[in-house]
Amino acid sequence: RGGGGGAVDSDFIRAAVNEGEDGVAASANALCYLSPALRRFADDLALTTRAVIALGRLSSDDQICVATRFDEPYFFDDLDDDVEAHVRQSSCFVDGAPRADVADALLRVRELGALLDPALISALRGLGVDIGKEGVRALRTLEPARHGRAAAALEAVDFSKISDPGTFVVRSVEKGSLLNR
């Protein structure tokens, strides 16, 4: 954080020093322990070294799942911008915790259900409209094997003629008509 002419904000430096490594984002050296997909999110979210080390303990497959979940629309909304606390919460990284329990806690499986397929996430990002939390929640109810078909169906919809895209998606999923497109 800089001021005019390259001056550094001394309050920021003091706060970082007082908080130690928990007060600043992880270094490039720490980030190298993460898979490339998860590294991008850890860097963008400015996670601390401690959180990055915790994520680095996950298997490569679990890191990819975490990165996929982090990419989902609305994943962070109800975390009140405290992703750091979510990643580091004690229930996720208690020594000896079963791997599945750690991954499920990070992925918020109990709250959100199954992960969206990366193709479906990509389709949602490319729609040019926001289907809202309810639309995304409806898509999560689909069997994971159907996410590819849902992505193709959504890409084929002309949302410019639909006044409420979120309600359209919710109703299409409920009726089963989305997958029949």
C-alpha positions in Angstrom: 0.0 0.0 0.0 1.7 3.1 -1.1 1.2 6.8 -0.8 2.2 9.5 -3.2 5.7 9.4 -4.6 6.3 5.8 -3.5 6.0 6.5 0.3 4.8 3.5 2.3 1.9 3.8 4.8 3.7 3.4 8.2 0.4 2.4 9.9 0.2 -0.5 7.5 3.8 -1.6 8.2 3.3 -1.3 11.9 0.1 -3.4 11.8 1.9 -6.1 9.7 4.8 -6.3 12.0 2.6 -6.5 15.1 0.6 -9.3 13.5 3.6 -11.2 12.2 3.0 -13.5 9.3 -0.7 -13.6 10.0 -0.9 -9.9 9.1 0.3 -10.1 5.5 -0.4 -12.1 2.4 1.6 -15.3 1.8 4.9 -14.9 -0.1 5.5 -16.4 -3.5 7.6 -19.1 -1.8 4.7 -20.2 0.3 2.3 -20.1 -2.6 4.5 -22.5 -4.6 3.2 -25.4 -2.4 -0.3 -25.0 -3.8 -1.6 -26.4 -7.1 -1.7 -23.7 -9.8 -5.5 -23.4 -9.7 -5.6 -22.9 -5.9 -2.5 -20.7 -5.9 -4.4 -18.1 -8.0 -7.2 -17.9 -5.5 -4.8 -17.8 -2.5 -3.0 -14.9 -4.1 -6.1 -13.0 -5.2 -7.6 -13.4 -1.7 -4.3 -12.4 -0.1 -4.4 -15.4 2.2 -1.7 -15.5 4.9 1.2 -17.9 4.9 -0.5 -19.8 7.7 -3.6 -20.4 5.7 -1.6 -21.3 2.6 0.4 -23.9 4.6 -2.9 -25.4 5.8 -4.2 -25.6 2.3 -0.9 -27.0 1.1 -1.5 -30.1 3.4 -4.4 -31.1 1.2 -3.8 -33.6 -1.6 -3.5 -32.3 -5.2 -7.0 -33.6 -5.9 -8.5 -31.9 -2.9 -6.7 -28.6 -3.8 -8.3 -28.8 -7.3 -11.7 -29.3 -5.7 -11.2 -26.4 -3.3 -10.1 -24.2 -6.3 -13.2 -25.3 -8.2 -15.5 -24.4 -5.3 -13.8 -21.1 -4.8 -14.6 -20.3 -8.4 -18.3 -20.9 -8.0 -20.5 -17.9 -8.1 -21.7 -16.8 -4.6 -19.4 -19.2 -2.8 -18.0 -16.4 -0.6 -21.1 -14.3 -0.1 -22.1 -15.5 3.3 -18.6 -15.7 4.7 -18.7 -11.9 5.3 -15.4 -11.5 3.4 -13.6 -13.6 6.0 -12.2 -16.3 3.7 -9.1 -16.4 5.8 -11.1 -17.4 8.9 -13.0 -20.0 6.9 -9.8 -21.6 5.6 -8.1 -21.5 9.0 -11.0 -22.5 11.2 -10.0 -25.1 13.7 -12.5 -27.6 12.6 -10.8 -27.8 9.2 -7.3 -28.4 10.3 -7.3 -30.3 13.5 -4.3 -32.7 13.4 -5.5 -36.2 12.7 -8.9 -35.2 11.2 -10.0 -37.5 8.5 -9.1 -36.1 5.0 -12.7 -36.2 3.9 -13.8 -34.2 6.9 -11.2 -31.5 6.2 -12.2 -31.3 2.5 -15.9 -31.3 3.2 -15.5 -28.4 5.8 -13.5 -26.3 3.3 -15.9 -27.0 0.5 -18.9 -26.3 2.7 -20.6 -29.5 1.4 -23.2 -29.6 4.2 -24.2 -26.0 3.5 -24.0 -25.9 -0.3 -24.2 -29.5 -1.6 -22.2 -30.9 -4.4 -19.6 -29.0 -6.3 -20.6 -27.5 -9.6 -18.7 -28.9 -12.6 -16.0 -26.6 -14.0 -17.9 -26.6 -17.4 -21.0 -25.3 -15.7 -19.1 -22.7 -13.7 -17.5 -21.5 -17.0 -21.0 -21.4 -18.7 -22.4 -19.3 -15.8 -19.5 -16.9 -16.1 -20.1 -16.5 -19.8 -23.9 -16.0 -19.7 -23.7 -12.2 -19.5 -26.5 -12.2 -16.9 -26.6 -12.9 -13.2 -28.9 -15.8 -12.3 -28.5 -15.0 -8.6 -28.0 -17.2 -5.6 -31.3 -19.0 -6.1 -30.4 -19.9 -9.7 -27.0 -21.3 -8.6 -28.6 -23.1 -5.7 -31.1 -24.8 -8.1 -28.3 -25.9 -10.4 -26.5 -27.5 -7.4 -29.5 -29.8 -7.0 -28.8 -31.4 -10.3 -27.0 -34.7 -10.4 -23.3 -33.9 -11.1 -23.4 -36.1 -14.2 -26.0 -33.6 -15.6 -23.9 -30.5 -15.1 -22.4 -30.7 -18.6 -25.9 -30.8 -20.2 -27.0 -28.0 -18.0 -24.0 -25.9 -19.1 -24.8 -26.5 -22.8 -28.5 -25.8 -22.3 -27.7 -22.5 -20.5 -25.4 -21.4 -23.2 -28.1 -22.0 -25.8 -30.7 -19.8 -24.0 -31.2 -16.2 -25.3 -31.4 -14.5 -21.9 -31.9 -11.1 -23.6 -35.6 -12.0 -23.9 -36.0 -13.2 -20.3 -36.8 -10.6 -17.7 -35.8 -12.6 -14.6 -32.9 -15.0 -15.5 -32.7 -16.4 -11.9 -36.4 -17.3 -11.8 -36.2 -18.8 -15.3 -33.3 -21.1 -14.2 -35.0 -22.1 -10.9 -38.3 -23.0 -12.7 -36.5 -24.8 -15.6 -34.6 -27.0 -13.1 -37.7 -27.7 -11.0 -39.7 -28.7 -14.1 -36.8 -30.6 -15.7 -37.1 -28.5 -18.8 -33.6 -27.1 -18.7 -32.1 -30.4 -19.6 -34.5 -31.0 -22.4 -33.2 -28.0 -24.4 
